[in-house]
């Protein structure tokens, strides 16, 4: 069932200490600001929920996992403050994922662009299908993947970040993403992916929650400065989005 709601949808179900967050939006599961804010708050809430030991992040449908930030909102930005606020959406979600006490499993069923790649990189363990190609297309419209770059670099390394961000016109397939460390495993079908996600989440949910929490701290060492860094990066994007180059590029895309 896919959502037709303009601001998208977000549902969480909790079973056997496993919380599943499912987001959706009619425009290829892209994120308007309101939906990013809801996702951020959901991670913060689940972090302190003692009925939850592990979180699965997934999106609706069988096609795109996430098309990044809302195009309509991007086009509507008129000043620096609006720009910074818009790009802070993904910054706040990534920081909430980083600070979340629970391990997060990413279930990636299809193509992923921009901020969606950032979300996949901010999960603690990410699995995907063969259809899950990735792309950072920001440079093609005169901005860059500044906010999500630290998350992508932490997971995939600087070489992969530079290749992804500079070949902004190019899809990289799921096996490339696996080779670079973004995906732990890649499966032929969604049903195979779901079986493995279920298996791993059940295992993780059965472990000592204090141990998994301490392990998460180790995995995210040296990222405390991201609170400030990602917001500063959002300001860079917010400024660039007002440039003549970007305005022209966006109007071409809109047509």
Secondary structure as the mmCIF struct_conf table of DSSP 4:
data_model
#
loop_
_struct_conf.conf_type_id
_struct_conf.id
_struct_conf.beg_label_comp_id
_struct_conf.beg_label_asym_id
_struct_conf.beg_label_seq_id
_struct_conf.end_label_comp_id
_struct_conf.end_label_asym_id
_struct_conf.end_label_seq_id
TURN_TY1_P TURN_TY1_P1 UNK A 6 UNK A 7
STRN STRN1 UNK A 9 UNK A 15
TURN_TY1_P TURN_TY1_P2 UNK A 16 UNK A 17
STRN STRN2 UNK A 18 UNK A 24
TURN_TY1_P TURN_TY1_P3 UNK A 26 UNK A 29
STRN STRN3 UNK A 31 UNK A 31
HELX_RH_AL_P HELX_RH_AL_P1 UNK A 33 UNK A 47
TURN_TY1_P TURN_TY1_P4 UNK A 48 UNK A 48
TURN_TY1_P TURN_TY1_P5 UNK A 50 UNK A 51
BEND BEND1 UNK A 53 UNK A 53
STRN STRN4 UNK A 54 UNK A 59
BEND BEND2 UNK A 60 UNK A 63
BEND BEND3 UNK A 65 UNK A 65
STRN STRN5 UNK A 66 UNK A 66
STRN STRN6 UNK A 69 UNK A 69
HELX_RH_AL_P HELX_RH_AL_P2 UNK A 71 UNK A 75
TURN_TY1_P TURN_TY1_P6 UNK A 76 UNK A 76
BEND BEND4 UNK A 79 UNK A 79
HELX_RH_AL_P HELX_RH_AL_P3 UNK A 80 UNK A 99
BEND BEND5 UNK A 101 UNK A 102
STRN STRN7 UNK A 103 UNK A 108
BEND BEND6 UNK A 110 UNK A 110
STRN STRN8 UNK A 112 UNK A 113
TURN_TY1_P TURN_TY1_P7 UNK A 114 UNK A 114
HELX_RH_AL_P HELX_RH_AL_P4 UNK A 115 UNK A 122
BEND BEND7 UNK A 123 UNK A 124
STRN STRN9 UNK A 125 UNK A 129
TURN_TY1_P TURN_TY1_P8 UNK A 130 UNK A 131
STRN STRN10 UNK A 134 UNK A 135
HELX_RH_3T_P HELX_RH_3T_P1 UNK A 138 UNK A 141
TURN_TY1_P TURN_TY1_P9 UNK A 142 UNK A 142
HELX_RH_AL_P HELX_RH_AL_P5 UNK A 146 UNK A 156
HELX_RH_AL_P HELX_RH_AL_P6 UNK A 158 UNK A 166
BEND BEND8 UNK A 167 UNK A 167
TURN_TY1_P TURN_TY1_P10 UNK A 168 UNK A 169
STRN STRN11 UNK A 172 UNK A 172
HELX_RH_AL_P HELX_RH_AL_P7 UNK A 174 UNK A 179
TURN_TY1_P TURN_TY1_P11 UNK A 180 UNK A 181
BEND BEND9 UNK A 182 UNK A 182
BEND BEND10 UNK A 184 UNK A 184
STRN STRN12 UNK A 185 UNK A 187
BEND BEND11 UNK A 188 UNK A 189
HELX_RH_AL_P HELX_RH_AL_P8 UNK A 190 UNK A 206
BEND BEND12 UNK A 207 UNK A 207
HELX_RH_AL_P HELX_RH_AL_P9 UNK A 209 UNK A 219
TURN_TY1_P TURN_TY1_P12 UNK A 220 UNK A 222
TURN_TY1_P TURN_TY1_P13 UNK A 224 UNK A 225
HELX_RH_AL_P HELX_RH_AL_P10 UNK A 226 UNK A 240
TURN_TY1_P TURN_TY1_P14 UNK A 241 UNK A 242
BEND BEND13 UNK A 243 UNK A 243
HELX_RH_AL_P HELX_RH_AL_P11 UNK A 244 UNK A 254
#
